Amino acid sequence: MVQSRSTSKRKPSPAQGNSSSLISRGIDLGEAKRWDECVKTLEAGLKLEPEHLIGQVNLARAYLHVSRLDDALKVIAAVRQRQPDLELGALIQAEACNRLQRFAEAEACLQSQPLAARTTKALWFSLGFAQQMQGKHAEAIASFMKALHIKMDDAQSHYCMGLSFFEMNLKDEACECFRTALLMGLDAQTIRAVGALAFAERETCQWEQSEPHLQQLRDLVAALTPDSAVDATLFTHATLMDDAMHQLMVARAMTNRWRDYSQRAISRAPNRSGDRLRVGYLSGDFHAHATCVLMAEVFEHHDRARFEVFAYSHGPDERSAMRARVEGAIEHFVDVRTLSSRDIAQRIADDQIDVLIDLKGHTSGNRLEVLAYRPAPVQVTFLGFPGTTGASFIDYIIGDAVVTPLTHAGHYSERIAQMPVCYQPNDRQRPLPRLMRRVDAGLPEGALVLCGFNQPYKISPEVMDVWCELLNDLPESVLWLLDWHSQARPNLEREFEKRGIALSRVCWAPRQDLADHISRFSLADIFIDTWPCNAHTTASDALWAGVPVVTFPGETFASRVASSLLHAVGLDELIGEGIVGYKDTIKRLARDPARRAVLRDALVRARETAPLFDSERFTRDYEALLLRAYERHEQGLPAAPLEALTAAAV
């Protein structure tokens, strides 16, 4: 806490003496991290001496610790009005703004400091963080470099600089930053940093480096206890490991960080009258994002006679056609970007939402902590993340009988709520494939094209071994991969050569917009899936383009998605039993062009007939599932598994 020495020889008045004593006591309580008492004591002292600068600064800091962010901003604004160049004042204001997701304000506050006064690592780090969260990664890197110029061994600056390099597709540079941060010690953030490093190494297909870090992750997770509270990159665990109990352990440790939030009461309005169920969606992805693309027609098909729909958007508004489409489809669209998590929860409670649906899970920029305040009586996670949240405050995870069979209930902290056919919605308004020639995509005209349009992190050494075996067994074939970013391709090409595959057998597809991507997809003969993380949206794109997908189910949500999609288009025959069944199915299909033609025709018809692409039917089934969940609450019953009314089995 901030201390001061009195240099005045004047005898203080009784009120001043009492206020000084209270403020001094408040500062001591802050040093002892007794923040609630600290706040009460400093507030009492400042009532007696409102202009006590040191008391104001310390009260603003204490407000940060008890998450009274608006109060912190109010107090520190008064301080900065008197001393605008006080660096600590700017730092407190910026931290409050950052935590309120008001990153542009945080940046402006710190940039207002005279350049000569920007002398601390803390200021440059805070500035870099605010810039990073706005997607201004080059500027963020420059700020983190300034922080490191002052304190070269600051592990947090190295780590955050790595995150910005990663977002700029400079994965090798990101890896170096993560390695440096871990070498210098990140303490409580070690699991997060090791996960980020392992994922970045997999993104660039540096398998010799990533495998030891994945093992380190397993060891770190094995050492967690039920009471552990850690920050982690759960996406790494969910996509690179086929171990559901490992994922659950990490997820629980992450949400343990918010276990006391339910005690920080938010007020709920009394029961309202009305026949419509109020459904709220919480997401930062109401724009041109895969989740929003999948959900668009669900929003449009919601039955407004029975459902009153709210969206709480904490992400960017990039003025896209998709954003405009979703805003037009949803009855109440609320931008909550500038609100704290507690204030978002209060807004949801004030709106008397009956069922609150989180669409992000443990993906980047999530606000899961909003649900920790329990703003709605029924809380659900859906679609955005392929796995459990680990949260005791989320009642249901929406899946289906394939991705979330009830025999897997122990893998989830939530109760499983199963859709009748497939958990994944789809948009029939997505582009239809237009006619293309193979020569236009750089493909050999007479070859069998095996397509593996998954991102590089999904390609493991084991996947590579199987794919190379297929290329050897099918000499007329080529493998068509996404050239996702420049740093992965050289490493993949080296791995092909190590396995004796000529690079002429590997074709590369540059990144393109959705319409062009779907059109070229139709040039492939077979889409061959990855594991333990399947193609998800990419698999539904392949099926929409008329390309048969071959996969096999694993033990986790992420490893069973493609099987669910195939079931929803009636092509269970393409779901293999393990790796052997996967290889046999691909080879059998590769050698049977007549069967491939039949499958392609069936998939073209499926655009109009299959449950996977029938968004109106999906929405009715989905609404029925939400009503089942809410009816249990209305009956005073706890959340319980909701089995699919028509079961599918894999």
Secondary structure, DSSP 8 states (H G I E B T S, - for coil): ---------S---HHHHHHHHHHHHHHHHHHTT-HHHHHHHHHHHHHH-TT-HHHHHHHHHHHHHTT-HHHHHHHHHHHHHH-TT-HHHHHHHHHHHHHTT-HHHHHHHHHTS-GGG---HHHHHHHHHHHHHTT-HHHHHHHHHHHHHH-TT-HHHHHHHHHHHHHTT-HHHHHHHHHHHHHH--GGGHHHHHHHHHHHHHHTT-HHHHHHHHHHHHHHHHT--TT------HHHHHHH---HHHHHHHHHHHHGGGTTGGGS----------SSEEEEEEES--SSSHHHHHHHHHHHH--TTTEEEEEEE-S-----HHHHHHHHHSSEEEE-TTS-HHHHHHHHHHTT-SEEEES-SSSTT--THHHHT--SSEEEE-SSSSS----TT--EEEEETTTS-GGGGGG-SSEEEEESS-S----TTS-------GGGGT--TTSEEEEE-S-GGG--HHHHHHHHHHHHH-TTEEEEEEE--TTTHHHHHHHHHHTT--GGGEEEEE---HHHHHHHHTT-SEEE--SSS--SHHHHHHHHTT--EEB---SSGGGTHHHHHHHHTT-GGGB-SHHHHHHHHHHHHHT-HHHHHHHHHHHHHHHHHSGGG-HHHHHHHHHHHHHHHHHHHHTT-----B--SS----
